[in-house]
Amino acid sequence: MPDVNGLSGPGMDYASEVYKASLAKSAQQQEGQQDLELLARAVESITPAASSGSHATTDNLGQNININV
């Protein structure tokens, strides 16, 4: 394995693993930030009627039970 800044063999292997871990962490942080932005946009897109608290048309959904004997 070639020398890079005086590292060779096991030292180079260790440096390579550290670099890969750093790249993976950076990618995971970027993905997490994108997920948070997506969630923020999803919350913003809720319709005003659904978020206003006015649920007069849905207050009785599921409260009527039809029983035929």
N, C-alpha and C positions, 0 to 999 in steps of 0.2 A: 504494500500500500504506500502511496507517495506521502512525503512529508508536506504538511500544511502548517505554516507558522510554528515549526518545530515539533508538531505532533505526528506520531505515527503509531500504527498498531492499535493497541487497546485504547490509547488516548484519543485517537481519531475516531474509533468506534463510539466512545463515550460522547465526544463532541457531536457526532452525527445524531446520536439518540437525543441529546439535549436539544439540538436544532429542530429535529422532527417534532418533539414534544412542544416546543415553543410555537411552531407553525400550527400544530393541532389546537393548541390553546387559543391562538389568535383566531382561527377559523371558527371555533366554538363560540367565542365571544361575539364575533360578527353575526353568527347565526342567531344567537340569543337576542342581540340588539334588533335584528330584523323581525324576530318573533314578537318582541315587545311593541315595535312599531305597527306590526300587523294587528295586534290586539287593540292598540290604541285607535287605529282607524276603524276597526270593527265596532268599537263602542261608540264612536262618533256617528256611525251610519245608522244607529237605531232611529226608527221613525219617531217624530215628536209625539204622536198619539200614544205610542207604547211607553214612552218614557215620562209622559206628563202626569201619570197617576190617575187619569180618567179612564176607568175601566167599567163604565156603566153597562156596556153591552156584553161584557164577559163575567160580570159578578155572579151570575147564576149558573154558569156552565158547570155541569157535573153534579148539581144539587137536586135535580129532579130524577126520581126513580119511578119508572112505570112498572107496576105490579099487576098482573092479570091473574085472577083466581078462577 
